[in-house]
Amino acid sequence: MAAVALGVGSLLVGSSIGSSVFSSIGFGKRSKAEEEAEQLAALIARERTRVSAARSRRQSARTLAWQRGMVGRSGVSLEGSQIDLLTENAKELEMTAIYIERFGELEAEAAEARADSIEEAARIGKVLGVLQGVTNAGSIAYSMFGTPGGAGSGVTTDPRPEQTPAQRANSNSLYRNRIQR
């Protein structure tokens, strides 16, 4: 009979650890996919930033060329306020391209940070899954073999003799007297 109980207990303990390990592996695969998706999002953000910044610079070059052409067509020389206006426009257009690059890089860094945190959470989840399996296995084993009265041991859960109400009242009053001193 004890061999059967031992076999059933071992089976329960093993299945508890196994299910926790398998669930942590599943969690790890799902989080790995999420991590790769965030890394891909970072890569896409960087590429989109490069394309947008290049498009902005090309558009800026066309705008500046059009402005120079208009000034040249008007017959005004490129001196004084005209050259200052073209220079200021060129600076503003380049700043627009720089802003596109900076904000795109920030977006990519945020996606990479999310990927890193997903990876860290997956590692912690795997460890916690294994620990949960060991805890469950310990609980099962303890409930089957470790508690008094468990698995047909014939031991009662409270080995002290039953007290009468008068004995309990007396021991409670002695306890209260000790606390008050």
Secondary structure, DSSP 8 states (H G I E B T S, - for coil): -HHHHHHHHHHHHHHHHHHHHHHHHHHHHHHHHHHHHHHHHHHHHHHHHHHHHHHHHHHHHHHHHHHHHHHHHHT--S-THHHHHHHHHHHHHHHHHHHHHHHHHHHHHHHHHHHHHHHHHHHHHHHHHHHHHHHHHHHHHIIIIISTTGGG----S--S----HHHHHHHHHHHHHHHH-
